[in-house]
């Protein structure tokens, strides 16, 4: 019997996941960040027990790979001895600057904690799948727009004060909006949605809920005291809805499923332009003004760095007076409590060590798994290919493009579709256009020559792109067949 969690599960310290390069564990500190000395000790533990590579994921978790059954137990014991409290249960995620960002609409941490407690009290943790998650976003300089979740609670400024916009199944753009309500009601809707998901089984997500169930959730405020929602809808539409399905019992009436109510989606009422007028979709890389001092965001190229380099950087941060290092989505670290001068010093050191220190760095447009030789499942040298492309085609890796380089069809580094995906298999390096790593490639070339093939595609775009046209738009215009031909022949 394999005692380790299956692929797709959540590889916590107590439940390492088997991968192609050994066991993998993931760390999410309860406090949201780590003291520099704690991060240093954790990296040293990774050197002793893992493959010596530290990773920060796209969702802002810390990972260690290359563990064995015995070394994973030793690592967990050392983390426990360090006093690092780690999260368990259903992930309820907040922004990396929550509680310290002067631009945020609301501190999301109190509501997030109330949601966690309510999930536990409802007995839902064991009934929900490992990939079910909740995002509570208070707005500000670093929002959680790009992070997908089953339930999203986003702070919104309204004419009656701070409210929370509730949506389900997606990121900020794709999630289905339900209602904008007070904190208590937002928590109740979130738990009701997760209860409905749990009733469908551990493989279910909110995307599997029916229109009737969504309508029931959207009308949850009808159970509460009279709502102010009709007064904050930009369309002045009817918000009130008497649900035909109880969010508690899931019992349905015989009537037709009602249409979802109008939800505020425009301007200030939605909160989608609030707290981020500074830069709503700002990269976590760079300098941030805080209520007390500054934070410096530094990225890990392709999400990973040798533990020794992270130890070096954390040691310098400690010497410069940084009290805390927070993990951030998009594979970054935030060093808090610095002055502009010390930020400049740490940034220079990070650049020398090979970290990502500029939001314009082309490496942040590329998602690349460890690949071969680090991972036994890898068929191509993903990181070497990524470095070559980033160096030779930096001007064509703009914000419209996501390039995914996957050692195999599992697509660990970027599960969703990307504009271009290189994937290794028995035929070499396949190129998938606008798809995922497990899609059928449009063309192949030898793995050792994959970077040249992608470089040929990008070079053709350099010559054919219209003034002002994004790389993604140019790719769409060239079409899958044209892109595949360029990849094969160059």
DAFENWO-V373825 format. One record per run of one state. SS is the DSSP state (h for helix, s for strand, l for the rest). FROM is the first residue (numbers start at 1). TO is the last residue. If there is no record, write none. Layout:
# DAFENWO-V373825
ss = <SS	SS>
from = <FROM	FROM>
to = <TO	TO>
This chain:
# DAFENWO-V373825
ss = <l	s	l	s	l	s	l	s	l	s	l	h	l	s	l	s	l	h	l	s	l	s	l	h	l	h	l	s	l	s	l	s	l	s	l	h	l	h	l	h	l	h	l	h	l	s	l	s	l	h	l	s	l	s	l	h	s	h	l	s	l	s	l	h	l	s	l	h	s	l	h	l	h	l	s	l	s	l	s	l	s	l	h	l	h	l>
from = <1	5	6	17	20	22	28	29	30	33	35	36	50	53	57	62	68	69	82	86	87	91	95	109	122	125	128	133	138	149	159	161	171	176	182	183	200	206	209	211	219	220	224	229	233	245	246	252	253	267	271	286	290	294	300	301	304	307	320	325	329	332	339	340	354	356	357	362	366	369	382	393	394	397	403	407	418	426	428	436	443	446	447	465	471	490>
to = <4	5	16	19	21	27	28	29	32	34	35	49	52	56	61	67	68	81	85	86	90	94	108	121	124	127	132	137	148	158	160	170	175	181	182	199	205	208	210	218	219	223	228	232	244	245	251	252	266	270	285	289	293	299	300	303	306	319	324	328	331	338	339	353	355	356	361	365	368	381	392	393	396	402	406	417	425	427	435	442	445	446	464	470	489	490>
